[in-house]
Amino acid sequence: MILNISGVVLLGTIVFLFCRNHGLKSSHATVCGLFGFFLSSTAIAPSIKAGGQSLAGLLSGLNF
């Protein structure tokens, strides 16, 4: 649950920065958000979630 919230905050921040600095229009961000909601209700959603968890595990295991 904590990973989901931090991922939402991270992606929300990226979208906000793109809207402010790189010319991403609000309508484009809205369409991307709606696409994410619709994608989460498809059969591929568990694979995407597993990939995200795998990536998070990989990144958390890196030592600098």
Order of alpha helices (4+ residues) and beta strands (2+ residues): alpha-alpha-alpha
